[in-house]
Amino acid sequence: MIIHLIGNAHLRPAGLWSLDVGRDEVLATLRSAADRCDEYPEFKFTFGETWAYELVEAVDPKLFKRIRKLIKKGQWSVSHGMYSLIDPSQASEILWSRQLSYGHEFIRSRFGINPQVAVNFEAEYYPEWCLKLLLKAGYKGLVLKRTPENEDLPSIFRWVDDSGNELLCYVITPSYRTRSHELYGQIMESTEAGNLALGHALCFYGIGNHGGGPSKENIEYLKDHHESFESVELIFSTLEEFFNHALLMSDSFPEHRGGLGKPVICNWTRNSRLRKTQRLAESRLQACENFTENYPDKQILKEADEEIEQAWKAVMLTGSACFMDGWILPANYSEVDVLQKHALNIAEKWIYRFTRAWSRRQFEDSNFQQIAVLRSKASLAPVWVEWEPNLDGDRWGERLLFDLQESRVPIQFIETEREEAPSERILFPAKGSEEPSALFQMREPHLMMENTDISSRKEEVEVKALKTSLENKEVFIRMSPRSISRICPVDDHENNLLGRLGLTFSLFDDVRSGQQRIESFRELPFHAGIDSEGWDVGENGPLRATVINRGKLHDSPFEWYVNTYKGDVRIYHTFRIHFQEYGKLLQLSMQLDEPIEEWLNSVPFGEMRSSSSLQERSFFGWTHGQSANRSVGFLSDDLFSFSQDEQQLSFTLLRTPMSLSSDSGKKEVSMRSSLGNRDFGVHEFRFCIIPGVSREQMPKEWEDYVNKPAVMDRYEGMNRPPWQNSTPVHLQEVNEQRALRDGLMNHLPSAP
């Protein structure tokens, strides 16, 4: 058996250590590895994270030049080449794209090579959709670690997709790291786990869990014991050399279809606030780049690209810290938060600049105040716009809203975001079009154009909220004090989408899954459901109706808002909770009236059909269920994991897991651990349910749901103020009142 000795260092930017410590580990580890290469010409080193190479290039250019020479010499191998390691089962499509494209481009531009072997020792589960991603990125091999979740996998096998494309995979045993100088046990375990027919096996070695790499003593041991193992030849090697041998015999290895390992019910919902900010930063940066399309000023675009690239790097680093295994040093929360907020600020800065500059070019000047609605992508779907127009401190009064075709646009006055606001907040529909923008004009009744149809300001009420129901002309929703019990067509109340348990929120007793393995959250005991006296009416208007449920889940106060809009079958929910539970798990569950025959779930770069499963899975924006007679779609950008029963969807929202006492075996709450998870405090979750939607429509529904428009007031060319020289009484200043007292400016309206 030929044992390929892979000297490596496993490095993450942050985790149970600070970001600065991670950076220092990079500089020390790669410098040490370069020294070992110079000292031992036969030694070979393997390392692949782009963020580390980028850091060395910036901070230690001499070391970077040494690494480039070692790569050309064949002593230094660049594996995987992603920007930083991410959990393959949780990273979004946006994050996957950036990690691969930026990381690989950096490696190609600096070293002139294309990484061919993917490596991830943190991953306990690879969903089957990851295979297409890895193949598309040009990988020929994948190396992962042996864990309890993938212990049934052979050491080497072919991972095959539905089209027959395959990736050669190797599961290393026992681990990627070694803590002692002597490597006898590591070599024996690796040898015994190898494939005899292949005659080659991988043996990783290197000190430390986040740096260090092979030591001099490691290398000396391997040189001294080169011939000490019976029927074993030890060679310093790289992953590329091993896979070049293995690929020649690829057809002889067993075939595997489906995911690698199985999902682990563990940390998908810990650090919920950081995870939501992470997704928000990713989506806003993506929207920012969409707005750059067709921008004419190349100098400004160059400046923007440089800043946006730095923001993406920050997001890629925080994606690694937040999404790998769920554990992060509590002191690192502020570091991760600063990086995420920095990325968000850059995105919002450039969205503002691009949209305002675009509107100046796109829209003609007008003597009426306008509201502009700009999407990052054109869509034929309408969008509901909430806005509080800047009216120089005036209230809306008798103004009307028109589109550019001089058609009046209905509005609804809604609750403002400030108490005693000087103006009113309005809700109005913006029709979809093949253009990404829409423009609306506010008009004073006495300034209307000739032949403009000014019908009554009152709109026919097509949406209605009561304390027990909510409806429009499309859908009827019945509420019980603790749940939503009925979703059905308005003209057929017996055709209920929901089962007996309906739609509700519940608390369960939680455990630390790292210490106690469970197959599904169904094994956890129920703790508490919603405690509420029922629903209140929040809005009853011509365009939107809202009901609100306020109460407690055990000790945690909550507010649950449900909205329905005119002519819209979609049901929008906002759940806000002040979470203060120890050792508890919060779930949203939706029971359907009929067993689901097939689920269709969103995954990065596509969608995947699946059967019902109680195993927890990552949630990527939407899922669709089809029963014999009904279908339903579920949209959200705030949820991270879910499980599927024949008739039930269960989404895990928040966790503060219990610790297990080593003395008594009893479940005990660890105050320090729970606070470290940072799920205490106020959280908000938004989601949308679409009864009757087709599975083909779901990707477009998701794109419209997440594509939030930019809204702004426009004043260009406007003869302000709209009241010209006749300031209304409630807005008159001291100077105008003085003039009236002295018998001047008699054209001004005066108080009765």
Order of alpha helices (4+ residues) and beta strands (2+ residues): beta-alpha-beta-alpha-alpha-beta-alpha-beta-beta-alpha-beta-beta-beta-alpha-beta-alpha-beta-alpha-beta-beta-alpha-alpha-alpha-beta-beta-beta-beta-beta-beta-beta-beta-beta-beta-beta-beta-beta-beta-beta-beta-beta-beta-beta-beta-beta-beta-beta-beta-beta-alpha-beta-alpha-beta-alpha
